[in-house]
Amino acid sequence: MPIKESELILNPDGSVYHLNLKPEHIASTIIFVGDQDRVAKISKHLDTIEFETQKREFKTHTGTYKGKRLTVMSTGIGPDNIDIVMNELDALVNIDLETREVKKDLKSLNIIRVGTSGSLQGDVPVDSFVLSTHGLDLNGMLHFYQIDPICNPEIEDAFISHTNWHKDKARPVIIGNSEKLENLLDGSKVYKGVTATAGGFYGPQGRVLRLPLFDDEMNAKMDSFNYNGIKITNFEMETSVIYGLAKLLGHHACSLNAIIANRPNGTFSKDSKKAVEELIKYTLNKLVS
């Protein structure tokens, strides 16, 4: 049955509504960044750029690096943006945009997030890289989908118990990465752990300006969480939704972050731009290795 026009919205030129893309515009391997200005910082390394577009915060460059076709795309900030990006990317490869019907042969994309973050653990130093083994979803976005098959209830229950998670909040969800991409992107400089994904930058991540927090000890509880050696290494706003929707839609996803601050040690990178540039070059070379 065709998908209704109100559900899958297309632009007059036939491109998907928010991303402004057609199927031929994207590669099967896609690098996500949050900041639209970071797209060019990655695409400058490409040998060729065949396509560029931007609509709102969604900027896309597609080209080749050492013979491999890659797409670099900015997602903007937050779980709501990831919901848009992941669903529209999947539509580009797995829905016939003319007939509006799901294709019989589904395609799997490789999605790698390249970001920056602060470390929650003293032994994860600034200028290192963190590979997210799991995304810890604290924002509730994934509960709008049928997620039981991708959850890890034992770890989730341990986190709920450790933090005394309030019953009126959305249940935390733990989602694993793509082992295929983890094996590809792993390396000697890489630390591994759980990346917590919040629905906001201030209160949801424990920052206080004028508003008191619902639980002002939550960050300390997260720092000390340990489930059979699984610890929460960093905090941001995208990874868990990328992992969750990738698994539900049949794609591969892995998140890498350059650590530019260490909260327990109170340290900050002396050259955060260099740290990000090193992560970009590391990721690109791993993708063609």
Sequence and secondary structure as in RCSB ss.txt:
>XXXX:A:sequence
MPIKESELILNPDGSVYHLNLKPEHIASTIIFVGDQDRVAKISKHLDTIEFETQKREFKTHTGTYKGKRLTVMST
GIGPDNIDIVMNELDALVNIDLETREVKKDLKSLNIIRVGTSGSLQGDVPVDSFVLSTHGLDLNGMLHFYQIDPI
CNPEIEDAFISHTNWHKDKARPVIIGNSEKLENLLDGSKVYKGVTATAGGFYGPQGRVLRLPLFDDEMNAKMDSF
NYNGIKITNFEMETSVIYGLAKLLGHHACSLNAIIANRPNGTFSKDSKKAVEELIKYTLNKLVS
>XXXX:A:secstr
    TTTS B TTS BTTT   GGG  SEEEEESSTHHHHHHHTTSSEEEEEEEETTEEEEEEEETTEEEEEEE 
 SSHHHHHHHHHHHHHHHHEETTTTEE SS    EEEEEEEEEESSTTS TT EEEEEEEEE SSGGGGS  GGG
  HHHHHHHHHHHT  TTS   EEEE  HHHHHHH  TTEEEEEEEE S SSGGGT  SSS  S TTHHHHHHT 
EETTEEEEEEESSHHHHHHHHHHHT EEEEEEEEEEETTTTEE S HHHHHHHHHHHHHHHHT 
